[in-house]
Amino acid sequence: MYTYDTVAEAVNGLKQRGYTIDFNLEADRLCCTETPLELSPSDFEITEFYRFEGNSDPADEAIVYAIESGKGDKGLLVTGFGISAEGLGEEMIEKLKVKH
């Protein structure tokens, strides 16, 4: 697994390795506003993730997910630290839980 010191390094490194789609998190799916691609939790796997904790500012906390669909589409999801259950479906919450 790769290591990165910042969110920007992780995003740039993953994009260089082919994770080029920028995903947005919705209640029951991931979607990309630049393409018609939408993925339900059963349509993708998290292949890597990188967790960043802010030293002095909780607003600096984030997780960068490397996402790959069953069809080979690869992209990124960057979220604030800790998935908030508000507005998300149970299946999506389970998929995005960091289990390590």
Backbone as numpy.savetxt, mean C-alpha at the origin, in Angstrom:
# Nx Ny Nz CAx CAy CAz Cx Cy Cz
14.84 -8.99 1.28 14.00 -7.81 1.28 14.89 -6.56 1.28
14.42 -5.55 0.67 15.12 -4.27 0.60 14.89 -3.49 1.88
15.75 -2.52 2.14 15.56 -1.61 3.26 15.62 -0.18 2.74
14.78 0.65 3.31 14.71 2.06 2.93 14.64 2.90 4.19
15.23 4.08 4.16 15.22 4.96 5.32 14.04 5.92 5.34
13.46 6.21 4.18 12.35 7.15 4.12 11.25 6.62 3.20
10.07 7.20 3.34 8.96 6.86 2.46 9.33 7.14 1.01
9.95 8.28 0.77 10.33 8.65 -0.61 11.30 7.63 -1.21
12.27 7.17 -0.43 13.19 6.15 -0.93 12.45 4.86 -1.26
11.52 4.46 -0.42 10.75 3.23 -0.67 9.93 3.36 -1.95
9.23 4.48 -2.09 8.41 4.70 -3.29 9.29 4.69 -4.54
10.39 5.41 -4.51 11.28 5.46 -5.68 11.88 4.09 -5.99
12.31 3.38 -4.96 12.90 2.06 -5.16 11.91 1.06 -5.73
10.70 1.07 -5.20 9.67 0.15 -5.70 9.26 0.50 -7.12
9.17 1.79 -7.42 8.82 2.19 -8.80 9.90 1.73 -9.77
11.16 1.82 -9.37 12.25 1.34 -10.23 12.16 -0.17 -10.45
11.54 -0.87 -9.51 11.40 -2.32 -9.62 10.06 -2.73 -10.23
9.33 -1.76 -10.81 8.14 -2.09 -11.58 6.81 -1.85 -10.91
6.80 -1.35 -9.69 5.54 -1.05 -8.99 5.13 0.38 -9.36
4.54 0.54 -10.53 4.34 1.87 -11.10 2.93 2.43 -10.96
1.98 1.63 -10.58 0.60 2.10 -10.45 0.42 2.70 -9.06
-0.19 3.89 -9.00 -0.48 4.53 -7.72 -1.92 4.19 -7.31
-2.05 3.39 -6.26 -3.38 2.99 -5.80 -3.90 3.92 -4.72
-5.21 4.07 -4.71 -5.91 4.79 -3.65 -6.79 3.78 -2.93
-6.94 3.96 -1.64 -7.72 3.05 -0.81 -9.16 3.53 -0.74
-10.07 2.63 -1.08 -11.50 2.89 -0.92 -12.05 1.84 0.02
-13.31 1.94 0.37 -13.91 1.07 1.39 -13.72 -0.41 1.10
-13.91 -0.81 -0.14 -13.89 -2.23 -0.46 -12.98 -2.59 -1.63
-12.10 -1.66 -2.01 -11.22 -1.93 -3.15 -10.07 -0.94 -3.18
-9.07 -1.29 -4.00 -8.01 -0.36 -4.36 -8.31 0.11 -5.76
-8.08 1.37 -6.04 -8.33 1.87 -7.39 -7.22 2.83 -7.79
-7.10 3.00 -9.08 -6.14 3.94 -9.64 -6.92 4.95 -10.47
-6.75 6.23 -10.18 -7.49 7.26 -10.90 -6.97 7.46 -12.32
-5.75 7.01 -12.60 -5.16 7.19 -13.93 -5.49 6.05 -14.89
-5.97 4.94 -14.35 -6.35 3.79 -15.17 -7.72 3.31 -14.70
-8.36 2.46 -15.44 -9.64 1.93 -14.96 -9.46 0.75 -13.99
-8.26 0.54 -13.49 -7.97 -0.62 -12.65 -8.56 -0.47 -11.26
-9.34 -1.48 -10.84 -9.88 -1.57 -9.50 -9.66 -2.99 -9.02
-9.20 -3.13 -7.78 -8.90 -4.44 -7.23 -9.63 -4.64 -5.91
-10.41 -5.71 -5.82 -11.01 -6.09 -4.54 -9.94 -6.83 -3.74
-10.14 -7.02 -2.44 -9.12 -7.70 -1.64 -8.72 -9.08 -2.17
-9.61 -9.77 -2.81 -9.27 -11.10 -3.33 -8.49 -11.03 -4.64
-8.37 -9.83 -5.23 -7.69 -9.65 -6.51 -6.21 -9.29 -6.39
-5.69 -9.07 -5.17 -4.30 -8.65 -5.03 -3.64 -9.28 -3.82
-2.30 -9.25 -3.87 -1.48 -9.68 -2.74 -0.53 -8.55 -2.39
-0.18 -8.49 -1.13 0.84 -7.55 -0.68 2.16 -8.31 -0.75
3.04 -7.89 -1.65 4.29 -8.62 -1.84 5.40 -8.11 -0.92
5.31 -6.85 -0.55 6.28 -6.25 0.38 5.57 -5.10 1.09
6.07 -4.73 2.25 5.60 -3.50 2.90 6.74 -2.92 3.71
6.69 -1.61 3.87 7.72 -0.88 4.61 7.02 0.09 5.56
7.38 -0.02 6.82 6.73 0.77 7.87 7.70 1.84 8.35
7.22 3.07 8.40 8.06 4.20 8.81 7.42 4.88 10.01
8.21 5.06 11.06 7.72 5.72 12.26 8.41 7.06 12.41
7.61 8.10 12.60 8.18 9.43 12.79 8.85 9.55 14.15
10.03 10.12 14.18 10.76 10.27 15.45 10.09 11.26 16.40
9.57 12.34 15.85 8.99 13.35 16.72 7.58 13.75 16.32
7.15 13.39 15.14 5.85 13.81 14.65 5.05 12.60 14.18
3.95 12.25 14.87 3.14 11.11 14.45 2.62 11.24 13.02
2.55 12.45 12.49 2.09 12.64 11.11 3.09 12.06 10.11
4.32 11.81 10.55 5.34 11.24 9.67 5.24 9.72 9.57
4.32 9.10 10.29 4.20 7.65 10.29 3.42 7.18 9.07
3.94 6.17 8.38 3.28 5.68 7.17 3.69 4.24 6.89
2.89 3.58 6.06 3.22 2.26 5.54 3.15 2.33 4.02
4.16 1.79 3.36 4.19 1.70 1.91 3.98 0.22 1.57
2.89 -0.07 0.87 2.58 -1.43 0.45 2.95 -1.61 -1.02
3.63 -2.70 -1.34 3.86 -3.11 -2.72 2.75 -4.11 -3.05
1.95 -3.80 -4.05 0.76 -4.56 -4.40 0.94 -5.22 -5.76
0.51 -6.48 -5.86 0.51 -7.16 -7.16 -0.81 -7.88 -7.35
-1.42 -7.63 -8.52 -2.69 -8.29 -8.82 -2.43 -9.69 -9.37
-3.47 -10.48 -9.43 -3.38 -11.81 -10.00 -3.01 -11.78 -11.47
-3.25 -10.65 -12.13 -2.93 -10.50 -13.55 -1.54 -9.89 -13.77
-0.83 -9.61 -12.68 0.53 -9.08 -12.80 0.65 -7.58 -12.74
-0.45 -6.86 -12.53 -0.37 -5.41 -12.36 0.33 -5.12 -11.03
1.29 -4.19 -11.05 2.07 -3.89 -9.85 1.99 -2.41 -9.52
1.74 -2.13 -8.25 1.64 -0.74 -7.85 1.88 -0.56 -6.36
1.64 0.66 -5.91 1.91 1.07 -4.54 0.68 1.65 -3.87
0.61 1.41 -2.58 -0.38 2.07 -1.74 0.38 2.64 -0.56
0.28 3.94 -0.35 0.91 4.60 0.80 -0.21 5.08 1.70
-0.18 4.62 2.96 -1.23 5.01 3.90 -0.60 5.51 5.19
-1.41 6.22 5.95 -0.98 6.61 7.28 -0.77 5.37 8.12
0.00 5.51 9.15 0.33 4.38 10.02 -0.93 3.86 10.69
-1.16 2.58 10.55 -2.34 1.97 11.17 -3.58 2.21 10.34
-4.17 1.16 9.87 -5.38 1.27 9.06 -6.55 1.60 9.97
-7.24 2.67 9.68 -8.43 3.04 10.42 -9.61 2.23 9.89
-10.35 1.63 10.78 -11.49 0.80 10.37 -12.64 1.64 9.83
-12.63 2.91 10.13 -13.74 3.76 9.71 -13.83 3.83 8.19
-14.96 3.38 7.66 -15.19 3.47 6.24 -14.63 2.32 5.42
-13.90 1.40 6.04 -13.34 0.27 5.30 -14.15 -0.99 5.58
-14.26 -1.82 4.56 -14.92 -3.11 4.73 -14.02 -4.06 5.50
-14.61 -5.04 6.16 -13.86 -5.98 6.98 -12.82 -6.75 6.18
-13.15 -7.15 4.96 -12.21 -7.89 4.13 -10.97 -7.05 3.80
-11.17 -5.75 3.54 -10.05 -4.87 3.23 -9.19 -4.66 4.48
-9.80 -4.50 5.62 -9.04 -4.32 6.86 -8.16 -5.53 7.11
-8.71 -6.72 6.96 -7.93 -7.95 7.16 -6.77 -8.05 6.17
-7.01 -7.66 4.94 -5.97 -7.76 3.89 -4.79 -6.84 4.21
-5.07 -5.66 4.74 -4.03 -4.65 4.94 -3.37 -4.70 6.32
-3.83 -5.59 7.18 -3.18 -5.70 8.49 -1.74 -6.13 8.29
-0.86 -5.46 8.99 0.55 -5.82 8.94 0.74 -6.97 9.93
1.13 -8.12 9.42 1.19 -9.33 10.24 2.59 -9.66 10.70
3.52 -8.75 10.53 4.90 -9.03 10.92 5.34 -8.05 11.97
